[in-house]
Amino acid sequence: MVFDREDGIHLSVEGSNVVVREILKVIKEAEWEPSLQWRSMPTEYGEDSPYDPIGPDGNNVNVSSLFETLQWE
């Protein structure tokens, strides 16, 4: 049973169980290995933006490109 409230759709316990089973089924049948390692994830918004911070040289700094050079590991 689905309850429609003003803040979205809420599933009953049975509905949530169905959704979880279906998500797990799709993940198990997928022909890829999911990974949340930050280097393997694509940059979603790699283009320059007027909202990027200003660097010391007065130009915008594309924050997405900074992550390519970081050595966190």
mmCIF file of the N, C-alpha and C atoms, coordinates in Angstrom:
data_MODEL
# 
_entry.id   MODEL 
# 
loop_
_atom_site.group_PDB 
_atom_site.id 
_atom_site.type_symbol 
_atom_site.label_atom_id 
_atom_site.label_alt_id 
_atom_site.label_comp_id 
_atom_site.label_asym_id 
_atom_site.label_entity_id 
_atom_site.label_seq_id 
_atom_site.pdbx_PDB_ins_code 
_atom_site.Cartn_x 
_atom_site.Cartn_y 
_atom_site.Cartn_z 
_atom_site.occupancy 
_atom_site.B_iso_or_equiv 
_atom_site.pdbx_formal_charge 
_atom_site.auth_seq_id 
_atom_site.auth_comp_id 
_atom_site.auth_asym_id 
_atom_site.auth_atom_id 
_atom_site.pdbx_PDB_model_num 
ATOM 1   N N  . MET A 1 1  ? 0.838  -1.174 0.000   1.00 0.00 ? 1  MET A N  1 
ATOM 2   C CA . MET A 1 1  ? 0.000  0.000  0.000   1.00 0.00 ? 1  MET A CA 1 
ATOM 3   C C  . MET A 1 1  ? 0.890  1.246  0.000   1.00 0.00 ? 1  MET A C  1 
ATOM 4   N N  . VAL A 1 2  ? 0.516  2.223  -0.786  1.00 0.00 ? 2  VAL A N  1 
ATOM 5   C CA . VAL A 1 2  ? 1.276  3.467  -0.884  1.00 0.00 ? 2  VAL A CA 1 
ATOM 6   C C  . VAL A 1 2  ? 0.448  4.582  -0.277  1.00 0.00 ? 2  VAL A C  1 
ATOM 7   N N  . PHE A 1 3  ? 1.097  5.346  0.591   1.00 0.00 ? 3  PHE A N  1 
ATOM 8   C CA . PHE A 1 3  ? 0.443  6.503  1.189   1.00 0.00 ? 3  PHE A CA 1 
ATOM 9   C C  . PHE A 1 3  ? 1.025  7.753  0.560   1.00 0.00 ? 3  PHE A C  1 
ATOM 10  N N  . ASP A 1 4  ? 0.183  8.603  0.009   1.00 0.00 ? 4  ASP A N  1 
ATOM 11  C CA . ASP A 1 4  ? 0.656  9.836  -0.621  1.00 0.00 ? 4  ASP A CA 1 
ATOM 12  C C  . ASP A 1 4  ? 0.508  10.970 0.379   1.00 0.00 ? 4  ASP A C  1 
ATOM 13  N N  . ARG A 1 5  ? 1.639  11.527 0.771   1.00 0.00 ? 5  ARG A N  1 
ATOM 14  C CA . ARG A 1 5  ? 1.613  12.665 1.686   1.00 0.00 ? 5  ARG A CA 1 
ATOM 15  C C  . ARG A 1 5  ? 2.218  13.852 0.969   1.00 0.00 ? 5  ARG A C  1 
ATOM 16  N N  . GLU A 1 6  ? 2.146  14.994 1.563   1.00 0.00 ? 6  GLU A N  1 
ATOM 17  C CA . GLU A 1 6  ? 2.635  16.198 0.905   1.00 0.00 ? 6  GLU A CA 1 
ATOM 18  C C  . GLU A 1 6  ? 4.145  16.190 0.683   1.00 0.00 ? 6  GLU A C  1 
ATOM 19  N N  . ASP A 1 7  ? 4.887  15.416 1.455   1.00 0.00 ? 7  ASP A N  1 
ATOM 20  C CA . ASP A 1 7  ? 6.338  15.429 1.318   1.00 0.00 ? 7  ASP A CA 1 
ATOM 21  C C  . ASP A 1 7  ? 6.865  14.268 0.475   1.00 0.00 ? 7  ASP A C  1 
ATOM 22  N N  . GLY A 1 8  ? 6.017  13.563 -0.241  1.00 0.00 ? 8  GLY A N  1 
ATOM 23  C CA . GLY A 1 8  ? 6.470  12.485 -1.104  1.00 0.00 ? 8  GLY A CA 1 
ATOM 24  C C  . GLY A 1 8  ? 5.615  11.255 -0.957  1.00 0.00 ? 8  GLY A C  1 
ATOM 25  N N  . ILE A 1 9  ? 6.159  10.127 -1.399  1.00 0.00 ? 9  ILE A N  1 
ATOM 26  C CA . ILE A 1 9  ? 5.443  8.860  -1.335  1.00 0.00 ? 9  ILE A CA 1 
ATOM 27  C C  . ILE A 1 9  ? 6.058  8.016  -0.234  1.00 0.00 ? 9  ILE A C  1 
ATOM 28  N N  . HIS A 1 10 ? 5.233  7.444  0.607   1.00 0.00 ? 10 HIS A N  1 
ATOM 29  C CA . HIS A 1 10 ? 5.675  6.596  1.706   1.00 0.00 ? 10 HIS A CA 1 
ATOM 30  C C  . HIS A 1 10 ? 5.111  5.200  1.475   1.00 0.00 ? 10 HIS A C  1 
ATOM 31  N N  . LEU A 1 11 ? 5.994  4.203  1.553   1.00 0.00 ? 11 LEU A N  1 
ATOM 32  C CA . LEU A 1 11 ? 5.554  2.833  1.351   1.00 0.00 ? 11 LEU A CA 1 
ATOM 33  C C  . LEU A 1 11 ? 5.265  2.168  2.692   1.00 0.00 ? 11 LEU A C  1 
ATOM 34  N N  . SER A 1 12 ? 4.364  1.219  2.650   1.00 0.00 ? 12 SER A N  1 
ATOM 35  C CA . SER A 1 12 ? 4.122  0.414  3.838   1.00 0.00 ? 12 SER A CA 1 
ATOM 36  C C  . SER A 1 12 ? 5.313  -0.523 4.015   1.00 0.00 ? 12 SER A C  1 
ATOM 37  N N  . VAL A 1 13 ? 5.338  -1.282 5.093   1.00 0.00 ? 13 VAL A N  1 
ATOM 38  C CA . VAL A 1 13 ? 6.423  -2.237 5.336   1.00 0.00 ? 13 VAL A CA 1 
ATOM 39  C C  . VAL A 1 13 ? 6.493  -3.238 4.183   1.00 0.00 ? 13 VAL A C  1 
ATOM 40  N N  . GLU A 1 14 ? 5.351  -3.743 3.759   1.00 0.00 ? 14 GLU A N  1 
ATOM 41  C CA . GLU A 1 14 ? 5.337  -4.713 2.658   1.00 0.00 ? 14 GLU A CA 1 
ATOM 42  C C  . GLU A 1 14 ? 5.856  -4.082 1.371   1.00 0.00 ? 14 GLU A C  1 
ATOM 43  N N  . GLY A 1 15 ? 5.454  -2.847 1.098   1.00 0.00 ? 15 GLY A N  1 
ATOM 44  C CA . GLY A 1 15 ? 5.924  -2.152 -0.100  1.00 0.00 ? 15 GLY A CA 1 
ATOM 45  C C  . GLY A 1 15 ? 7.424  -1.916 -0.072  1.00 0.00 ? 15 GLY A C  1 
ATOM 46  N N  . SER A 1 16 ? 7.949  -1.523 1.084   1.00 0.00 ? 16 SER A N  1 
ATOM 47  C CA . SER A 1 16 ? 9.393  -1.320 1.221   1.00 0.00 ? 16 SER A CA 1 
ATOM 48  C C  . SER A 1 16 ? 10.151 -2.618 0.989   1.00 0.00 ? 16 SER A C  1 
ATOM 49  N N  . ASN A 1 17 ? 9.625  -3.726 1.500   1.00 0.00 ? 17 ASN A N  1 
ATOM 50  C CA . ASN A 1 17 ? 10.271 -5.028 1.299   1.00 0.00 ? 17 ASN A CA 1 
ATOM 51  C C  . ASN A 1 17 ? 10.316 -5.407 -0.180  1.00 0.00 ? 17 ASN A C  1 
ATOM 52  N N  . VAL A 1 18 ? 9.245  -5.130 -0.901  1.00 0.00 ? 18 VAL A N  1 
ATOM 53  C CA . VAL A 1 18 ? 9.212  -5.418 -2.331  1.00 0.00 ? 18 VAL A CA 1 
ATOM 54  C C  . VAL A 1 18 ? 10.271 -4.587 -3.053  1.00 0.00 ? 18 VAL A C  1 
ATOM 55  N N  . VAL A 1 19 ? 10.358 -3.313 -2.733  1.00 0.00 ? 19 VAL A N  1 
ATOM 56  C CA . VAL A 1 19 ? 11.340 -2.435 -3.374  1.00 0.00 ? 19 VAL A CA 1 
ATOM 57  C C  . VAL A 1 19 ? 12.759 -2.920 -3.089  1.00 0.00 ? 19 VAL A C  1 
ATOM 58  N N  . VAL A 1 20 ? 13.048 -3.277 -1.847  1.00 0.00 ? 20 VAL A N  1 
ATOM 59  C CA . VAL A 1 20 ? 14.385 -3.758 -1.486  1.00 0.00 ? 20 VAL A CA 1 
ATOM 60  C C  . VAL A 1 20 ? 14.715 -5.031 -2.250  1.00 0.00 ? 20 VAL A C  1 
ATOM 61  N N  . ARG A 1 21 ? 13.773 -5.968 -2.317  1.00 0.00 ? 21 ARG A N  1 
ATOM 62  C CA . ARG A 1 21 ? 14.011 -7.223 -3.055  1.00 0.00 ? 21 ARG A CA 1 
ATOM 63  C C  . ARG A 1 21 ? 14.313 -6.943 -4.520  1.00 0.00 ? 21 ARG A C  1 
ATOM 64  N N  . GLU A 1 22 ? 13.570 -6.035 -5.124  1.00 0.00 ? 22 GLU A N  1 
ATOM 65  C CA . GLU A 1 22 ? 13.776 -5.726 -6.542  1.00 0.00 ? 22 GLU A CA 1 
ATOM 66  C C  . GLU A 1 22 ? 15.128 -5.038 -6.772  1.00 0.00 ? 22 GLU A C  1 
ATOM 67  N N  . ILE A 1 23 ? 15.515 -4.131 -5.893  1.00 0.00 ? 23 ILE A N  1 
ATOM 68  C CA . ILE A 1 23 ? 16.817 -3.458 -6.028  1.00 0.00 ? 23 ILE A CA 1 
ATOM 69  C C  . ILE A 1 23 ? 17.944 -4.472 -5.890  1.00 0.00 ? 23 ILE A C  1 
ATOM 70  N N  . LEU A 1 24 ? 17.869 -5.351 -4.896  1.00 0.00 ? 24 LEU A N  1 
ATOM 71  C CA . LEU A 1 24 ? 18.906 -6.366 -4.716  1.00 0.00 ? 24 LEU A CA 1 
ATOM 72  C C  . LEU A 1 24 ? 18.973 -7.316 -5.901  1.00 0.00 ? 24 LEU A C  1 
ATOM 73  N N  . LYS A 1 25 ? 17.824 -7.652 -6.475  1.00 0.00 ? 25 LYS A N  1 
ATOM 74  C CA . LYS A 1 25 ? 17.783 -8.520 -7.649  1.00 0.00 ? 25 LYS A CA 1 
ATOM 75  C C  . LYS A 1 25 ? 18.504 -7.868 -8.827  1.00 0.00 ? 25 LYS A C  1 
ATOM 76  N N  . VAL A 1 26 ? 18.244 -6.594 -9.064  1.00 0.00 ? 26 VAL A N  1 
ATOM 77  C CA . VAL A 1 26 ? 18.893 -5.881 -10.169 1.00 0.00 ? 26 VAL A CA 1 
ATOM 78  C C  . VAL A 1 26 ? 20.398 -5.796 -9.947  1.00 0.00 ? 26 VAL A C  1 
ATOM 79  N N  . ILE A 1 27 ? 20.829 -5.515 -8.732  1.00 0.00 ? 27 ILE A N  1 
ATOM 80  C CA . ILE A 1 27 ? 22.262 -5.421 -8.440  1.00 0.00 ? 27 ILE A CA 1 
ATOM 81  C C  . ILE A 1 27 ? 22.942 -6.769 -8.651  1.00 0.00 ? 27 ILE A C  1 
ATOM 82  N N  . LYS A 1 28 ? 22.305 -7.856 -8.195  1.00 0.00 ? 28 LYS A N  1 
ATOM 83  C CA . LYS A 1 28 ? 22.893 -9.193 -8.356  1.00 0.00 ? 28 LYS A CA 1 
ATOM 84  C C  . LYS A 1 28 ? 22.972 -9.601 -9.817  1.00 0.00 ? 28 LYS A C  1 
ATOM 85  N N  . GLU A 1 29 ? 22.007 -9.192 -10.628 1.00 0.00 ? 29 GLU A N  1 
ATOM 86  C CA . GLU A 1 29 ? 21.978 -9.575 -12.040 1.00 0.00 ? 29 GLU A CA 1 
ATOM 87  C C  . GLU A 1 29 ? 22.827 -8.651 -12.918 1.00 0.00 ? 29 GLU A C  1 
ATOM 88  N N  . ALA A 1 30 ? 23.294 -7.556 -12.383 1.00 0.00 ? 30 ALA A N  1 
ATOM 89  C CA . ALA A 1 30 ? 24.065 -6.596 -13.173 1.00 0.00 ? 30 ALA A CA 1 
ATOM 90  C C  . ALA A 1 30 ? 25.402 -7.199 -13.583 1.00 0.00 ? 30 ALA A C  1 
ATOM 91  N N  . GLU A 1 31 ? 25.861 -6.841 -14.763 1.00 0.00 ? 31 GLU A N  1 
ATOM 92  C CA . GLU A 1 31 ? 27.140 -7.339 -15.262 1.00 0.00 ? 31 GLU A CA 1 
ATOM 93  C C  . GLU A 1 31 ? 28.250 -6.323 -15.008 1.00 0.00 ? 31 GLU A C  1 
ATOM 94  N N  . TRP A 1 32 ? 28.240 -5.711 -13.863 1.00 0.00 ? 32 TRP A N  1 
ATOM 95  C CA . TRP A 1 32 ? 29.269 -4.761 -13.460 1.00 0.00 ? 32 TRP A CA 1 
ATOM 96  C C  . TRP A 1 32 ? 29.476 -4.882 -11.975 1.00 0.00 ? 32 TRP A C  1 
ATOM 97  N N  . GLU A 1 33 ? 30.622 -4.452 -11.535 1.00 0.00 ? 33 GLU A N  1 
ATOM 98  C CA . GLU A 1 33 ? 30.952 -4.496 -10.114 1.00 0.00 ? 33 GLU A CA 1 
ATOM 99  C C  . GLU A 1 33 ? 30.799 -3.083 -9.560  1.00 0.00 ? 33 GLU A C  1 
ATOM 100 N N  . PRO A 1 34 ? 29.787 -2.841 -8.720  1.00 0.00 ? 34 PRO A N  1 
ATOM 101 C CA . PRO A 1 34 ? 29.611 -1.492 -8.189  1.00 0.00 ? 34 PRO A CA 1 
ATOM 102 C C  . PRO A 1 34 ? 30.782 -1.102 -7.288  1.00 0.00 ? 34 PRO A C  1 
ATOM 103 N N  . SER A 1 35 ? 31.169 0.165  -7.380  1.00 0.00 ? 35 SER A N  1 
ATOM 104 C CA . SER A 1 35 ? 32.265 0.663  -6.565  1.00 0.00 ? 35 SER A CA 1 
ATOM 105 C C  . SER A 1 35 ? 31.976 2.106  -6.180  1.00 0.00 ? 35 SER A C  1 
ATOM 106 N N  . LEU A 1 36 ? 32.167 2.410  -4.914  1.00 0.00 ? 36 LEU A N  1 
ATOM 107 C CA . LEU A 1 36 ? 31.999 3.784  -4.455  1.00 0.00 ? 36 LEU A CA 1 
ATOM 108 C C  . LEU A 1 36 ? 33.347 4.420  -4.163  1.00 0.00 ? 36 LEU A C  1 
ATOM 109 N N  . GLN A 1 37 ? 34.428 3.806  -4.640  1.00 0.00 ? 37 GLN A N  1 
ATOM 110 C CA . GLN A 1 37 ? 35.748 4.393  -4.464  1.00 0.00 ? 37 GLN A CA 1 
ATOM 111 C C  . GLN A 1 37 ? 35.752 5.706  -5.253  1.00 0.00 ? 37 GLN A C  1 
ATOM 112 N N  . TRP A 1 38 ? 36.169 6.789  -4.633  1.00 0.00 ? 38 TRP A N  1 
ATOM 113 C CA . TRP A 1 38 ? 35.968 8.119  -5.207  1.00 0.00 ? 38 TRP A CA 1 
ATOM 114 C C  . TRP A 1 38 ? 36.662 8.311  -6.537  1.00 0.00 ? 38 TRP A C  1 
ATOM 115 N N  . ARG A 1 39 ? 37.761 7.642  -6.785  1.00 0.00 ? 39 ARG A N  1 
ATOM 116 C CA . ARG A 1 39 ? 38.444 7.812  -8.076  1.00 0.00 ? 39 ARG A CA 1 
ATOM 117 C C  . ARG A 1 39 ? 37.715 7.104  -9.214  1.00 0.00 ? 39 ARG A C  1 
ATOM 118 N N  . SER A 1 40 ? 36.912 6.100  -8.906  1.00 0.00 ? 40 SER A N  1 
ATOM 119 C CA . SER A 1 40 ? 36.213 5.368  -9.961  1.00 0.00 ? 40 SER A CA 1 
ATOM 120 C C  . SER A 1 40 ? 34.894 6.027  -10.347 1.00 0.00 ? 40 SER A C  1 
ATOM 121 N N  . MET A 1 41 ? 34.453 7.013  -9.581  1.00 0.00 ? 41 MET A N  1 
ATOM 122 C CA . MET A 1 41 ? 33.180 7.668  -9.874  1.00 0.00 ? 41 MET A CA 1 
ATOM 123 C C  . MET A 1 41 ? 33.398 8.803  -10.880 1.00 0.00 ? 41 MET A C  1 
ATOM 124 N N  . PRO A 1 42 ? 32.516 8.929  -11.870 1.00 0.00 ? 42 PRO A N  1 
ATOM 125 C CA . PRO A 1 42 ? 32.672 9.986  -12.869 1.00 0.00 ? 42 PRO A CA 1 
ATOM 126 C C  . PRO A 1 42 ? 32.407 11.371 -12.273 1.00 0.00 ? 42 PRO A C  1 
ATOM 127 N N  . THR A 1 43 ? 33.051 12.351 -12.842 1.00 0.00 ? 43 THR A N  1 
ATOM 128 C CA . THR A 1 43 ? 32.791 13.732 -12.452 1.00 0.00 ? 43 THR A CA 1 
ATOM 129 C C  . THR A 1 43 ? 31.505 14.166 -13.136 1.00 0.00 ? 43 THR A C  1 
ATOM 130 N N  . GLU A 1 44 ? 30.519 14.521 -12.351 1.00 0.00 ? 44 GLU A N  1 
ATOM 131 C CA . GLU A 1 44 ? 29.215 14.826 -12.914 1.00 0.00 ? 44 GLU A CA 1 
ATOM 132 C C  . GLU A 1 44 ? 29.172 16.210 -13.557 1.00 0.00 ? 44 GLU A C  1 
ATOM 133 N N  . TYR A 1 45 ? 29.827 17.172 -12.923 1.00 0.00 ? 45 TYR A N  1 
ATOM 134 C CA . TYR A 1 45 ? 29.795 18.537 -13.431 1.00 0.00 ? 45 TYR A CA 1 
ATOM 135 C C  . TYR A 1 45 ? 31.232 19.028 -13.575 1.00 0.00 ? 45 TYR A C  1 
ATOM 136 N N  . GLY A 1 46 ? 31.936 18.544 -14.586 1.00 0.00 ? 46 GLY A N  1 
ATOM 137 C CA . GLY A 1 46 ? 33.334 18.889 -14.769 1.00 0.00 ? 46 GLY A CA 1 
ATOM 138 C C  . GLY A 1 46 ? 33.572 20.213 -15.470 1.00 0.00 ? 46 GLY A C  1 
ATOM 139 N N  . GLU A 1 47 ? 32.541 20.783 -16.077 1.00 0.00 ? 47 GLU A N  1 
ATOM 140 C CA . GLU A 1 47 ? 32.737 22.030 -16.820 1.00 0.00 ? 47 GLU A CA 1 
ATOM 141 C C  . GLU A 1 47 ? 32.926 23.210 -15.869 1.00 0.00 ? 47 GLU A C  1 
ATOM 142 N N  . ASP A 1 48 ? 33.535 24.252 -16.379 1.00 0.00 ? 48 ASP A N  1 
ATOM 143 C CA . ASP A 1 48 ? 33.752 25.461 -15.577 1.00 0.00 ? 48 ASP A CA 1 
ATOM 144 C C  . ASP A 1 48 ? 32.412 26.108 -15.240 1.00 0.00 ? 48 ASP A C  1 
ATOM 145 N N  . SER A 1 49 ? 32.376 26.755 -14.098 1.00 0.00 ? 49 SER A N  1 
ATOM 146 C CA . SER A 1 49 ? 31.149 27.386 -13.636 1.00 0.00 ? 49 SER A CA 1 
ATOM 147 C C  . SER A 1 49 ? 31.474 28.763 -13.067 1.00 0.00 ? 49 SER A C  1 
ATOM 148 N N  . PRO A 1 50 ? 30.590 29.729 -13.257 1.00 0.00 ? 50 PRO A N  1 
ATOM 149 C CA . PRO A 1 50 ? 30.816 31.040 -12.641 1.00 0.00 ? 50 PRO A CA 1 
ATOM 150 C C  . PRO A 1 50 ? 30.753 30.981 -11.115 1.00 0.00 ? 50 PRO A C  1 
ATOM 151 N N  . TYR A 1 51 ? 30.285 29.854 -10.564 1.00 0.00 ? 51 TYR A N  1 
ATOM 152 C CA . TYR A 1 51 ? 30.195 29.696 -9.118  1.00 0.00 ? 51 TYR A CA 1 
ATOM 153 C C  . TYR A 1 51 ? 31.446 29.068 -8.517  1.00 0.00 ? 51 TYR A C  1 
ATOM 154 N N  . ASP A 1 52 ? 32.419 28.679 -9.358  1.00 0.00 ? 52 ASP A N  1 
ATOM 155 C CA . ASP A 1 52 ? 33.685 28.152 -8.844  1.00 0.00 ? 52 ASP A CA 1 
ATOM 156 C C  . ASP A 1 52 ? 34.403 29.260 -8.077  1.00 0.00 ? 52 ASP A C  1 
ATOM 157 N N  . PRO A 1 53 ? 35.175 28.897 -7.053  1.00 0.00 ? 53 PRO A N  1 
ATOM 158 C CA . PRO A 1 53 ? 35.878 29.927 -6.281  1.00 0.00 ? 53 PRO A CA 1 
ATOM 159 C C  . PRO A 1 53 ? 36.970 30.607 -7.106  1.00 0.00 ? 53 PRO A C  1 
ATOM 160 N N  . ILE A 1 54 ? 37.319 31.807 -6.699  1.00 0.00 ? 54 ILE A N  1 
ATOM 161 C CA . ILE A 1 54 ? 38.364 32.582 -7.368  1.00 0.00 ? 54 ILE A CA 1 
ATOM 162 C C  . ILE A 1 54 ? 39.718 32.208 -6.761  1.00 0.00 ? 54 ILE A C  1 
ATOM 163 N N  . GLY A 1 55 ? 40.670 31.890 -7.629  1.00 0.00 ? 55 GLY A N  1 
ATOM 164 C CA . GLY A 1 55 ? 42.011 31.541 -7.174  1.00 0.00 ? 55 GLY A CA 1 
ATOM 165 C C  . GLY A 1 55 ? 42.865 32.775 -6.942  1.00 0.00 ? 55 GLY A C  1 
ATOM 166 N N  . PRO A 1 56 ? 44.107 32.578 -6.452  1.00 0.00 ? 56 PRO A N  1 
ATOM 167 C CA . PRO A 1 56 ? 44.995 33.709 -6.169  1.00 0.00 ? 56 PRO A CA 1 
ATOM 168 C C  . PRO A 1 56 ? 45.335 34.537 -7.402  1.00 0.00 ? 56 PRO A C  1 
ATOM 169 N N  . ASP A 1 57 ? 45.251 33.908 -8.591  1.00 0.00 ? 57 ASP A N  1 
ATOM 170 C CA . ASP A 1 57 ? 45.562 34.640 -9.821  1.00 0.00 ? 57 ASP A CA 1 
ATOM 171 C C  . ASP A 1 57 ? 44.364 35.409 -10.368 1.00 0.00 ? 57 ASP A C  1 
ATOM 172 N N  . GLY A 1 58 ? 43.216 35.351 -9.669  1.00 0.00 ? 58 GLY A N  1 
ATOM 173 C CA . GLY A 1 58 ? 42.024 36.087 -10.094 1.00 0.00 ? 58 GLY A CA 1 
ATOM 174 C C  . GLY A 1 58 ? 41.117 35.300 -11.012 1.00 0.00 ? 58 GLY A C  1 
ATOM 175 N N  . ASN A 1 59 ? 41.510 34.093 -11.402 1.00 0.00 ? 59 ASN A N  1 
ATOM 176 C CA . ASN A 1 59 ? 40.687 33.255 -12.272 1.00 0.00 ? 59 ASN A CA 1 
ATOM 177 C C  . ASN A 1 59 ? 39.883 32.251 -11.441 1.00 0.00 ? 59 ASN A C  1 
ATOM 178 N N  . ASN A 1 60 ? 38.772 31.803 -12.030 1.00 0.00 ? 60 ASN A N  1 
ATOM 179 C CA . ASN A 1 60 ? 37.976 30.778 -11.351 1.00 0.00 ? 60 ASN A CA 1 
ATOM 180 C C  . ASN A 1 60 ? 38.761 29.471 -11.300 1.00 0.00 ? 60 ASN A C  1 
ATOM 181 N N  . VAL A 1 61 ? 38.619 28.752 -10.187 1.00 0.00 ? 61 VAL A N  1 
ATOM 182 C CA . VAL A 1 61 ? 39.280 27.457 -10.014 1.00 0.00 ? 61 VAL A CA 1 
ATOM 183 C C  . VAL A 1 61 ? 38.207 26.381 -10.113 1.00 0.00 ? 61 VAL A C  1 
ATOM 184 N N  . ASN A 1 62 ? 38.339 25.497 -11.102 1.00 0.00 ? 62 ASN A N  1 
ATOM 185 C CA . ASN A 1 62 ? 37.391 24.406 -11.260 1.00 0.00 ? 62 ASN A CA 1 
ATOM 186 C C  . ASN A 1 62 ? 37.669 23.381 -10.169 1.00 0.00 ? 62 ASN A C  1 
ATOM 187 N N  . VAL A 1 63 ? 36.787 23.307 -9.182  1.00 0.00 ? 63 VAL A N  1 
ATOM 188 C CA . VAL A 1 63 ? 36.985 22.447 -8.023  1.00 0.00 ? 63 VAL A CA 1 
ATOM 189 C C  . VAL A 1 63 ? 37.028 20.977 -8.438  1.00 0.00 ? 63 VAL A C  1 
ATOM 190 N N  . SER A 1 64 ? 36.290 20.597 -9.480  1.00 0.00 ? 64 SER A N  1 
ATOM 191 C CA . SER A 1 64 ? 36.281 19.208 -9.931  1.00 0.00 ? 64 SER A CA 1 
ATOM 192 C C  . SER A 1 64 ? 37.675 18.750 -10.332 1.00 0.00 ? 64 SER A C  1 
ATOM 193 N N  . SER A 1 65 ? 38.450 19.617 -10.945 1.00 0.00 ? 65 SER A N  1 
ATOM 194 C CA . SER A 1 65 ? 39.779 19.224 -11.397 1.00 0.00 ? 65 SER A CA 1 
ATOM 195 C C  . SER A 1 65 ? 40.760 19.088 -10.237 1.00 0.00 ? 65 SER A C  1 
ATOM 196 N N  . LEU A 1 66 ? 40.463 19.702 -9.108  1.00 0.00 ? 66 LEU A N  1 
ATOM 197 C CA . LEU A 1 66 ? 41.361 19.590 -7.950  1.00 0.00 ? 66 LEU A CA 1 
ATOM 198 C C  . LEU A 1 66 ? 41.435 18.161 -7.443  1.00 0.00 ? 66 LEU A C  1 
ATOM 199 N N  . PHE A 1 67 ? 40.337 17.438 -7.519  1.00 0.00 ? 67 PHE A N  1 
ATOM 200 C CA . PHE A 1 67 ? 40.299 16.081 -6.995  1.00 0.00 ? 67 PHE A CA 1 
ATOM 201 C C  . PHE A 1 67 ? 41.185 15.121 -7.782  1.00 0.00 ? 67 PHE A C  1 
ATOM 202 N N  . GLU A 1 68 ? 41.479 15.450 -9.033  1.00 0.00 ? 68 GLU A N  1 
ATOM 203 C CA . GLU A 1 68 ? 42.335 14.588 -9.850  1.00 0.00 ? 68 GLU A CA 1 
ATOM 204 C C  . GLU A 1 68 ? 43.780 14.598 -9.350  1.00 0.00 ? 68 GLU A C  1 
ATOM 205 N N  . THR A 1 69 ? 44.186 15.665 -8.684  1.00 0.00 ? 69 THR A N  1 
ATOM 206 C CA . THR A 1 69 ? 45.587 15.792 -8.268  1.00 0.00 ? 69 THR A CA 1 
ATOM 207 C C  . THR A 1 69 ? 45.807 15.485 -6.791  1.00 0.00 ? 69 THR A C  1 
ATOM 208 N N  . LEU A 1 70 ? 44.745 15.317 -6.023  1.00 0.00 ? 70 LEU A N  1 
ATOM 209 C CA . LEU A 1 70 ? 44.897 15.045 -4.598  1.00 0.00 ? 70 LEU A CA 1 
ATOM 210 C C  . LEU A 1 70 ? 45.453 13.648 -4.333  1.00 0.00 ? 70 LEU A C  1 
ATOM 211 N N  . GLN A 1 71 ? 46.312 13.538 -3.377  1.00 0.00 ? 71 GLN A N  1 
ATOM 212 C CA . GLN A 1 71 ? 46.868 12.244 -2.967  1.00 0.00 ? 71 GLN A CA 1 
ATOM 213 C C  . GLN A 1 71 ? 46.383 11.939 -1.544  1.00 0.00 ? 71 GLN A C  1 
ATOM 214 N N  . TRP A 1 72 ? 45.213 11.335 -1.431  1.00 0.00 ? 72 TRP A N  1 
ATOM 215 C CA . TRP A 1 72 ? 44.612 11.067 -0.127  1.00 0.00 ? 72 TRP A CA 1 
ATOM 216 C C  . TRP A 1 72 ? 44.935 9.679  0.382   1.00 0.00 ? 72 TRP A C  1 
ATOM 217 N N  . GLU A 1 73 ? 45.455 8.852  -0.472  1.00 0.00 ? 73 GLU A N  1 
ATOM 218 C CA . GLU A 1 73 ? 45.664 7.454  -0.071  1.00 0.00 ? 73 GLU A CA 1 
ATOM 219 C C  . GLU A 1 73 ? 47.120 7.167  0.185   1.00 0.00 ? 73 GLU A C  1 
# 
